[in-house]
């Protein structure tokens, strides 16, 4: 039994505030800090959850992820993640475009 697009709730309008965090500081993705390390998520891919589907494939550069573990963090990654949150780049409805429930072929 496989999942279909109808099985996944991509968007809940209750959580729509009209603004998303697009990137933080020098990172092309949004860095997230945890108690054991850090990782990043790609807001371009996550936009589908907010009702803004991709029309074209994303650039491979924007898909690069970030990851570190606290005990092995000799490169100062945690400090870079913290500094990035001081320079948040947001996008609002005007920059994101028109909402749509259409699933484009390049996205699937």
N, C-alpha and C positions, 0 to 999 in steps of 0.2 A: 504494500500500500504506500503510495508516494503522495507527497504534498502537492497541492495545486495552489495557484494564486488566491483562490477563494478561501483557502484554509488559513491564510495569514492576514492579520489585521495590521495593515501598513500605517494607518493614520487614525488617530483619535482626535477629533476636533476640539475636545475639551482642553487639550494641552497646548493649543495654538495661541501663542502670544505675539506672533507676527515677526519675530526676530530670532535668528539662529546665530550661534557662534560659528564663524567660518574658518578661522585659524587663530593661533596664538603666537605672537612674537615671530621668530624666525622659522618656526615649524610650518610646513604646508598642511599638516593635520593638527588636530586638537590633542595636546598631551593630557593624559589623566594620571594623577598620582594615587598610589595605594600604599598600604602599610608595608608591603614587601617589595615594592618596586613601582615601575611605571610603564605605561603603554599608551599608544595614541589611537584615535579613531579617525576615520576619513569622513568629514561632513558632506563631501560631494556624493558619496554612496548613501549616506544616511538621509539625504534630502527626500528620498522617496517616501520615507516614513512621515514626512510633514506635508505630503501631497504635491511635491515639486519633482516629478520624474525627470530623469536624464533623457536627453534627446540623442546624444552622441556618446561614444565610448569615452571614459576618462583617460587622461594622459597617464602613462605608466609612472611618471615622476610623482604625480599626486597620489599614487597608490602606495608609495613607500611608507612603511610603518616604523615606529620607534618603540624600543623595548629596553628595559634594564631591570636588574635586580639590585636591591639595596646593598647586599653584602659584596657584590662584585662591581659596584659602581665607582671605579677609579677614575673615570673620565669626567666626572662632575655632571653627569646627566641629570640627576635630581635637581641641582641648582639651576640648570638650564630650563628644566620644566617649570620650576617656580618662577623664574624671571619671565618666561613666556606668558604666564597668566597676568602679568602686569601690562601686557600689550595685546589686549583682546581685539580681534577684528570681527565685527558683526555684520550681518546682512539682513535687511528687512524685506518686506513683501515687494517693494519697488525694484529691488536688485535681484530677487529670486525669480521673478517672472510670474506667469499665470499658473494657478493651481490646475491640476488635471488628474483624473483617475485613469488616464490612458497609460498602458504599459507599452513602451516603445521596444521594438525588436532588439535594438542595440543594448538595452538594459538587461533583457532576459538572456 
